[in-house]
Amino acid sequence: MDISIIILNYKSKGLALNCIKSIKEADMRGINYEIIVVDNNSDDSLGDILAWQYPEIKFVQNTGNLGMGAGNNIGIKRANGKYVCVMNPDTIAMKDTFKILYEFMEKNLAVGLAGPKQYNPDRTVQNSCYRWHSLLTPIYRRTPLGGFKFAQKDLDRFLMKDFNHKAMKEVGWLLGSCLFIRAKALEDVGNFDERYFMYFEDTDLARRFWHKGWKVIYYPDAKVIHNHIRQSAQGVWYKFFWNNQARAHIISWLKYLRKWGIK
């Protein structure tokens, strides 16, 4: 098996089916692949639909919402591919996405983790490769503090605003919505850290790749569309304290800090 494609679903049945359709329509000539769908207890009949439309897909039904890291790990443990591609259900592959990533990894054996260029649905470029966080980067991203000049300077550095995103580049870490992973490298560094329910599981994984000597590469020749709506800081401090995603982001950041510190 060449590629195991893992899709973790949580109450995103329509998006997941569109993602699968894009995979099925991709150019996979000469590539053996499998699709593994893991559902975090969505209760949305996705498993029944897949059994009818795509009986060849491996479907795993979890009994609870295990989060991003643990949910993807269930799929990884069932993967047989030389490469593992972790995709969010809100991503759409281009015709040549997998072929380009596969051929790139076959030629670059020092690369453990690669990510494609990601576009918003309106075809504007989405931030998907990053430098490491400073101590306050997550706070700047999730609160009105991000509007101040001192914070914007840090955010521009973090988001690699000085990089045109048209060239291949070694980066700190990659957005977890589409990660193309060498299975051998994953065995070396370990799967996603399940202490992160949501957010920072991708950052943590990339740091472990670098720590073990594997390169992390942004590879824009491969492309996906990511239907991602980033939560803004509108609603100011109320949103910060009461928005579930904002709280989850900060909680995961604190776990990440405890594990890695600022390096």
Buried (B, 14 or more C-beta within 10 A) or exposed (E): EBBBBBBBBBBBBEBBBBBBBBBEEBBBEEBEBBBBBBBBBBEBEBBEBBEEEBEEBBBBEBEEBBBBBBBBBBBBEBBBBBBBBBBBBBBBBBEBBBBBBBBBBEEBEEBBBBBBBBBBEEEEBBBBBBBBBBEBBBBBBBBBBBEEEEBBEBBEBBBBEEEEBEEEBEBBBBBBBBBBBBBEBBEBBEBBBBBBBBBBBBBBBBBBBBEEEBBBBBBBBBBBBBBBEEBEBEBEEEBBEEBEEBEBBBBBBEBBBEEBEEE
